């Protein structure tokens, strides 16, 4: 086999650290802190989407009421 067959290159330190974290770092202080931050971001996003949906519903309801009042 020639050297060109395996083009994987040298591993960087950040790759090693990321892979180690994937294997062992889930239940550490750092892992829990990262997980908590992700959950907070997801919750914030969910709240914003719910507010957008509610705003759209209220706008539709207002236009329906206005249309009924005009008739």
C-alpha positions, 0 to 999 in steps of 0.5 A: 500500500502506498502512503497516499491510501491513508490520508488521515493526517496528524491529530490535533490536540483539540480533536483529541480533547473533543473525543476524550470529552465524548467518551468520559466527560459527560458526568463531570462538572464541565460536562454538566455545565455545558449540558445545562447551558444547552438546555437553557438555550433550547428552553429560550428558543422554545419560549420565543417560538411559543411567543411568536405563535401566540402573537400570530394567533392573536392577530388572526383573532383580532382580524376575525373580530374586526371583520364580524364587527364591520358586517 
